[in-house]
Amino acid sequence: MRIVVTGGAGFIGSNFVRFVLREHSEDEVVVLDKLTYAGNLENLEDVAGDPRYTFVRGDICDPDVVAATLDGAGAVVNFAAETHVDRSISGPQDFIRTDVLGTHTLLEAVRSLGIARYLQVSTDEVYGSIDVGSFTEESPLGPSSPYSASKAAGDLLVLSYVATYDTPALITRSSNNYGPSQYPEKIVPLFITNAVDGVPLPVYGDGRNVRDWLFVEDNCAAVDLALRAGATGQVYNIGGGHEIDNLTLTRRILELVGADPGLIRFVADRPGHDRRYSVDCTKLRALGWAPATSFDDGLARTVAWYLEHEAWWRRLKSGEWLEYYRRQYGSLG
């Protein structure tokens, strides 16, 4: 199968590209990526010489580029998105453009080219917050941020194309991913790299917001299974099964890095900050998937990767990143 992976130079997308090339020897992968601040071709250096891999630089909102790239594909997996909640609060327009208009552009190309499979990669954040229990795929959507609202809009657009045009599409909604090569604005890589430098770790509010953590390779295996065995028009939740509050996560990271616990700095909570995420993954588990990586092992592997790849993240924590960080949190000191 020839698979087009949009956003394939990003964190989860690049891990998915490696997964497919490793696990499916007859598949070809075409990556379509705009290479925004979070897209990094270094993430794909280890597959650059594989004859089954092709890279195309382009925007999923550009119908000509999308049509040319998708022509002849057997499947499309859409990882391309603006994903950072904090950035969506200060600049929601980029999220609406990529996550909604970009999804529409892809769906139109899938429809006109007669592509056999389209998978929309989404997030558990579209459900909003839940105090007890877990969201199922039938739970109503209640997004709280411009990011999660843009993803929910993209999901609804996908389902409308299934209903209206019989587009062979489906959706996965995963919990918080972590692992090697994640851009250092998300909490895990940000806190690891700050801890290495002895820089304060900014914890929102009281630090008791709960997230379910999923190792990125387990998510890739789940997305791949849904792509090949999932049913058209269906949504599949993907969760790591390890819920932990942000303060406990922060302390665990400091311990693994060997940094001073006094680096924790509580900062003003962000607007619309969901208290707890939790998803029921029974539907996907019925297809044969289960997370293979424990949280303790996955976090230790992740910390070790950042310690061993200091040059990688130091290049990123400058320029635009530094300007954003200072706007968001103030001084690094």
C-alpha positions as CSV (number, residue, x, y, z in Angstrom):
1,M,0.0,0.0,0.0
2,R,1.2,3.5,-0.7
3,I,0.4,5.6,2.3
4,V,0.5,9.4,2.4
5,V,1.3,10.6,5.9
6,T,0.6,14.3,6.4
7,G,2.5,16.0,9.1
8,G,5.0,13.1,8.9
9,A,8.0,15.3,10.0
10,G,6.4,16.0,13.3
11,F,6.7,14.1,16.6
12,I,3.9,11.5,16.2
13,G,4.0,11.5,12.4
14,S,7.7,10.7,12.1
15,N,7.3,7.9,14.7
16,F,4.4,6.5,12.6
17,V,6.5,6.6,9.4
18,R,9.2,4.6,11.0
19,F,6.7,2.1,12.4
20,V,5.1,1.5,9.0
21,L,8.4,1.1,7.2
22,R,9.6,-1.3,9.9
23,E,6.4,-3.4,10.3
24,H,5.1,-3.4,6.7
25,S,8.0,-4.3,4.2
26,E,5.8,-3.9,1.1
27,D,4.3,-0.5,2.0
28,E,5.6,2.8,0.6
29,V,5.3,6.0,2.6
30,V,5.0,9.6,1.2
31,V,5.3,12.3,3.8
32,L,3.6,15.7,3.1
33,D,4.7,18.3,5.6
34,K,4.8,22.1,5.6
35,L,7.8,22.1,8.0
36,T,6.4,24.6,10.4
37,Y,8.3,25.3,13.7
38,A,7.4,21.8,15.0
39,G,8.2,19.9,11.8
40,N,11.8,18.7,11.6
41,L,13.4,16.6,8.9
42,E,16.0,15.5,11.4
43,N,13.2,13.3,12.8
44,L,13.3,11.3,9.5
45,E,17.0,11.2,8.9
46,D,17.1,7.5,9.8
47,V,14.7,6.6,6.9
48,A,15.9,9.2,4.4
49,G,17.8,6.5,2.4
50,D,14.9,4.0,2.3
51,P,13.7,3.7,-1.3
52,R,10.1,3.2,0.0
53,Y,10.1,6.7,1.6
54,T,9.5,10.0,-0.2
55,F,9.2,13.5,1.2
56,V,7.1,16.3,-0.2
57,R,7.2,19.8,1.3
58,G,3.7,21.3,1.1
59,D,0.7,22.7,2.9
60,I,-2.4,20.5,3.4
61,C,-4.4,23.7,2.8
62,D,-3.0,23.9,-0.8
63,P,-5.4,21.9,-3.0
64,D,-3.0,21.6,-5.9
65,V,-0.2,20.2,-3.7
66,V,-2.6,17.9,-1.9
67,A,-4.1,16.5,-5.1
68,A,-0.6,15.9,-6.7
69,T,0.7,14.2,-3.6
70,L,-2.4,12.0,-2.9
71,D,-2.8,10.9,-6.5
72,G,-2.2,7.1,-6.6
73,A,-2.2,6.6,-2.8
74,G,-4.0,3.7,-1.2
75,A,-4.5,5.5,2.1
76,V,-4.0,8.9,3.8
77,V,-3.2,9.3,7.5
78,N,-3.6,12.9,8.6
79,F,-1.3,13.9,11.5
80,A,-0.9,17.5,10.2
81,A,-2.2,19.9,12.8
82,E,-1.5,22.8,15.0
83,T,-1.5,21.0,18.4
84,H,-0.3,23.2,21.3
85,V,-3.1,24.4,23.5
86,D,-1.2,27.4,24.8
87,R,-0.5,28.6,21.3
88,S,-4.1,28.2,20.3
89,I,-5.2,30.6,23.1
90,S,-2.9,33.3,21.9
91,G,-3.3,32.7,18.2
92,P,-6.3,30.6,17.3
93,Q,-6.4,31.5,13.6
94,D,-3.6,29.1,12.6
95,F,-5.4,26.2,14.3
96,I,-8.7,26.9,12.4
97,R,-6.8,27.1,9.1
98,T,-4.8,23.9,9.5
99,D,-7.1,21.7,11.6
100,V,-10.3,22.6,9.8
101,L,-9.6,24.0,6.3
102,G,-6.7,21.6,5.9
103,T,-8.9,18.6,6.8
104,H,-11.5,19.8,4.3
105,T,-8.8,20.1,1.6
106,L,-7.7,16.5,2.2
107,L,-11.2,15.2,2.3
108,E,-12.0,16.8,-1.1
109,A,-8.9,15.2,-2.6
110,V,-9.7,11.8,-1.1
111,R,-13.2,12.1,-2.6
112,S,-12.2,13.3,-6.1
113,L,-9.3,10.8,-6.4
114,G,-11.3,7.8,-5.1
115,I,-8.7,7.0,-2.3
116,A,-9.7,3.8,-0.5
117,R,-8.9,4.9,3.1
118,Y,-8.6,8.1,5.1
119,L,-7.7,8.2,8.8
120,Q,-8.0,11.4,10.8
121,V,-5.7,11.5,13.8
122,S,-7.5,13.4,16.6
123,T,-7.3,13.9,20.4
124,D,-9.1,13.0,23.6
125,E,-9.3,16.8,24.2
126,V,-12.3,17.0,21.9
127,Y,-14.4,15.5,24.7
128,G,-13.4,18.1,27.3
129,S,-13.0,17.4,31.0
130,I,-14.4,14.5,33.0
131,D,-14.4,14.3,36.8
132,V,-15.0,10.6,37.1
133,G,-15.2,7.7,34.7
134,S,-14.0,7.7,31.1
135,F,-15.3,9.0,27.8
136,T,-16.4,6.5,25.1
137,E,-16.5,7.2,21.4
138,E,-20.2,8.0,21.8
139,S,-19.7,10.7,24.4
140,P,-20.7,14.2,23.3
141,L,-17.9,16.6,22.3
142,G,-17.2,19.5,24.7
143,P,-13.9,21.1,23.6
144,S,-12.6,23.8,25.9
145,S,-9.7,25.5,23.9
146,P,-9.4,26.8,20.4
147,Y,-7.1,23.8,19.7
148,S,-9.6,21.1,20.8
149,A,-12.4,23.0,19.1
150,S,-10.5,23.0,15.8
151,K,-9.9,19.3,16.2
152,A,-13.5,18.6,17.0
153,A,-14.6,20.6,14.0
154,G,-12.2,18.5,11.8
155,D,-13.7,15.3,13.3
156,L,-17.2,16.4,12.6
157,L,-16.3,17.3,9.0
158,V,-14.8,13.8,8.5
159,L,-18.0,12.2,9.8
160,S,-20.1,14.4,7.6
161,Y,-18.1,13.3,4.5
162,V,-18.7,9.7,5.5
163,A,-22.5,10.3,5.8
164,T,-22.9,12.5,2.8
165,Y,-20.3,11.2,0.3
166,D,-19.6,7.7,1.6
167,T,-16.0,8.7,2.1
168,P,-14.1,5.7,3.5
169,A,-12.8,7.6,6.6
170,L,-12.4,6.9,10.3
171,I,-11.0,8.7,13.3
172,T,-8.6,7.9,16.2
173,R,-8.6,10.0,19.4
174,S,-5.5,9.5,21.5
175,S,-4.5,10.6,25.0
176,N,-1.4,12.6,25.7
177,N,1.6,11.2,23.8
178,Y,5.2,11.4,25.0
179,G,8.5,9.9,23.8
180,P,11.7,10.8,22.0
181,S,11.9,13.7,19.6
182,Q,8.9,15.7,20.8
183,Y,9.2,19.4,20.3
184,P,10.2,21.0,23.6
185,E,7.1,23.1,24.2
186,K,4.9,20.2,25.5
187,I,5.2,19.4,29.2
188,V,7.4,16.3,29.1
189,P,10.2,17.5,26.8
190,L,10.0,21.1,28.2
191,F,10.4,20.0,31.8
192,I,13.2,17.5,30.9
193,T,15.2,20.0,29.1
194,N,14.6,22.8,31.7
195,A,15.6,20.4,34.4
196,V,18.9,19.6,32.6
197,D,19.6,23.4,32.5
198,G,18.5,24.0,36.1
199,V,15.8,26.3,34.8
200,P,12.4,26.5,36.7
201,L,9.6,24.1,35.6
202,P,6.4,26.2,35.2
203,V,3.5,24.2,36.6
204,Y,0.0,25.6,35.8
205,G,-2.4,26.3,38.7
206,D,-2.1,23.7,41.6
207,G,-0.6,21.1,39.3
208,R,-3.4,18.6,39.9
209,N,-4.7,18.4,36.3
210,V,-4.8,14.8,35.3
211,R,-3.7,13.4,32.0
212,D,-3.6,9.8,30.6
213,W,-0.1,9.2,29.2
214,L,0.5,7.1,26.1
215,F,4.0,6.2,24.8
216,V,4.2,7.4,21.2
217,E,5.1,4.0,19.7
218,D,2.1,2.4,21.3
219,N,-0.1,5.1,19.7
220,C,1.6,4.4,16.3
221,A,0.7,0.7,16.6
222,A,-2.9,1.7,17.5
223,V,-3.2,4.1,14.5
224,D,-1.8,1.5,12.2
225,L,-4.2,-1.2,13.4
226,A,-7.2,1.2,13.1
227,L,-6.1,2.0,9.6
228,R,-6.0,-1.6,8.5
229,A,-8.7,-3.2,10.6
230,G,-11.0,-0.4,11.7
231,A,-14.4,0.2,10.2
232,T,-15.4,3.1,8.0
233,G,-17.2,5.9,9.9
234,Q,-16.0,4.7,13.3
235,V,-14.1,6.5,16.0
236,Y,-11.5,4.7,18.1
237,N,-10.2,6.0,21.4
238,I,-6.5,5.3,22.2
239,G,-5.4,5.7,25.8
240,G,-2.2,4.7,27.7
241,G,-4.1,3.6,30.8
242,H,-1.8,5.6,33.1
243,E,-3.4,8.7,34.6
244,I,-1.2,11.0,36.6
245,D,-1.5,14.6,37.7
246,N,1.0,17.2,36.3
247,L,2.7,17.8,39.7
248,T,3.5,14.1,40.2
249,L,4.7,13.9,36.6
250,T,6.9,17.0,37.2
251,R,8.5,15.4,40.3
252,R,9.1,12.2,38.5
253,I,10.9,14.0,35.7
254,L,13.1,15.9,38.2
255,E,14.0,12.6,39.9
256,L,14.9,10.9,36.6
257,V,17.1,13.9,35.5
258,G,18.6,14.2,39.0
259,A,17.6,17.8,39.3
260,D,16.6,19.9,42.3
261,P,12.9,19.5,43.3
262,G,13.0,23.2,44.1
263,L,12.9,24.0,40.4
264,I,9.1,23.7,40.5
265,R,7.5,27.0,39.9
266,F,3.7,27.4,40.1
267,V,2.4,29.8,37.5
268,A,-1.1,31.3,36.8
269,D,-3.4,28.7,35.4
270,R,-4.2,28.9,31.7
271,P,-7.8,29.8,30.6
272,G,-10.1,26.9,30.1
273,H,-7.7,24.4,31.5
274,D,-9.4,21.0,31.6
275,R,-9.1,19.2,34.9
276,R,-9.0,15.5,33.8
277,Y,-8.9,13.5,30.6
278,S,-9.8,9.8,30.5
279,V,-10.9,7.6,27.6
280,D,-12.3,4.1,27.4
281,C,-10.4,2.1,24.8
282,T,-12.5,-1.1,24.8
283,K,-13.4,-0.6,21.1
284,L,-9.8,-0.6,19.9
285,R,-8.7,-3.3,22.3
286,A,-11.4,-5.5,20.7
287,L,-9.3,-5.3,17.5
288,G,-6.3,-6.7,19.4
289,W,-4.4,-3.6,20.5
290,A,-3.0,-2.9,24.0
291,P,-0.2,-0.5,25.1
292,A,3.1,-2.4,25.3
293,T,5.1,0.2,27.2
294,S,4.6,0.9,30.9
295,F,4.7,4.6,31.9
296,D,7.7,4.1,34.1
297,D,9.7,2.5,31.3
298,G,8.5,4.9,28.7
299,L,9.3,8.0,30.7
300,A,12.8,6.6,31.6
301,R,13.5,6.0,27.9
302,T,12.3,9.4,27.0
303,V,14.4,11.2,29.6
304,A,17.4,9.1,28.5
305,W,16.8,10.1,24.9
306,Y,16.9,13.8,25.7
307,L,20.0,13.4,27.8
308,E,21.7,11.7,24.9
309,H,20.5,14.1,22.2
310,E,21.2,17.5,23.8
311,A,22.4,19.0,20.5
312,W,19.0,18.2,18.9
313,W,16.9,20.1,21.5
314,R,19.3,22.9,22.1
315,R,19.1,23.9,18.4
316,L,15.3,24.1,18.9
317,K,15.3,26.1,22.2
318,S,16.3,29.3,20.6
319,G,15.0,32.0,18.2
320,E,11.2,31.6,17.8
321,W,11.0,29.1,20.7
322,L,12.7,31.5,23.1
323,E,10.4,34.3,22.1
324,Y,7.4,32.2,22.6
325,Y,8.6,30.9,26.0
326,R,9.2,34.4,27.3
327,R,5.8,35.5,26.2
328,Q,4.2,32.5,27.8
329,Y,6.1,32.1,31.1
330,G,8.4,35.2,31.4
331,S,12.1,34.9,32.1
332,L,14.0,31.6,32.0
333,G,15.5,32.4,35.3
